[in-house]
Amino acid sequence: MAFDKDAFLTSLDSMTVMELNDLVKAIEEKFGVSAAAMAAPAAAGGGAAAAVAEEKTEFNVMLLEAGAQKVSVIKAVREITGLGLKEAKDLVDGAPKAVKEGMNKADADAAKKKLEDAGAKVELK
């Protein structure tokens, strides 16, 4: 008898959370495995944590200093963030401060270049 994957997925779709929990427990007992076993070694391994740190995917663009051309920096901040004039000015005046957080590498580099071209000192974190 061949395994019918679609029928299995359909039956999973109709199960309640409690029924799914019971199914997971039954699979763990039958095959001697644990659903949580894969997360524990990754958290415990120091080498794994270092590898994750190297593969950073989200960056924060930090404005360290506005520089001499403050007006240009305010304009660049407005372009990057979409803030209004007052909010962008307050952000620039409050440096060092995060301009934008959680950006991917390419967008963060583009924002950093735009701010540096405007005369600001910027750092990615």
N, C-alpha and C positions, 0 to 999 in steps of 0.2 A: 504494500500500500504506500503510495507516494504522499509526502507531506504537502498539505495544502496551506501555503503561507498566507494567502488572501483570506481564507476562512479563519485562520488563527488570529490574524490582525483584526478582522471584523469582530470576533468574539472578545478580543481585548478591548476594543473600542466600546463595547456595550457593558463592560464590567464597572462596578463601583470601585472606589478607592480601597475600601476594606477587602473586596474580593481580589484586587490586584496585590494588596499587601499579603494576603494569604497565599496567593500564587507564588510570589517571590520567596516567601518562607519555605514553601514546599519544594521549590527548585533548589534552594540553598541546602535543605536537608537531603534531598535525593542525590545531588551531585557533589555534596561536600564543599560548596563554595560559599562566598559571602559577597553580597553586592557592595559592601563598604570596603572590601579588602584592597581594591585598587587605589583608593584615595590615601590610605595610611602610608604606604611606602613612599609616595611622592612627597608627602609632607615631612616625613622623618629624614629623608636623605638630604644631607647638606649640599652635595654636588648637584642634585636636582634643583634645589633652590637657587643656586648660583647660575645655573643654565637658564632658569626662568628670568632671573634678573637681567641677563644679557639680552634676552629677546623682548625687550620692552616695546610695547605696541602703542602706548598712550603717552603723550607728552604734554607738559604744561609750558606755555610761553610766558616767561617771567620778564617784566620790564624792570630793569635795574635802575636805570637813570634816563631821564628825558633828553639830556644833552642840550646843546645850544639852540637847536631848531625845534622848540617845543610845539609850535603850531603845526609843523609838518608831522610830528609824532602823534599829535592829537588826531589829525586827519587819517593817518595810517591806522590808529587804534579804531577809529570809527569804521573804516573799511573792513577791518578784520572781524570786529565784534558786532557791528550793526547797532552800536549804542548811539544815543543822541549826543549832541555837542556837550552838554553839561556833564553827563555821565562819563564821557570819554576824557574830558578835562579833569574831572575828579580822580579818575583812575591814573592818569599821567601824573597829577600832582601828588598822589599817594604812593608813588614808586618808592621802594621796590614792591611790586604787586603782580599777581598773575593776570595777564591780559586775557588768555583763553586757556581752558583746561580740557584734558582728555582728547587731544587732537592726534591724528595719525602722523607718522614721521614726515611724509611729504608736505602736508598742510602746515605742520609746525615749522618746517624749514622755510617754507614760502613766507609765512608770517614773520619769522625771525629776519629774513632778508629784507622784507618790506619795511620793518621797523628800523633795522640798521641803516637802510638807505635813507630813511628820514632823519637819521642822526641820533637814534637812541642806542643805549647799551642794553642788550637782550641776552637771555640765557634760556636754554631748554632744560627742563627737569623732568 
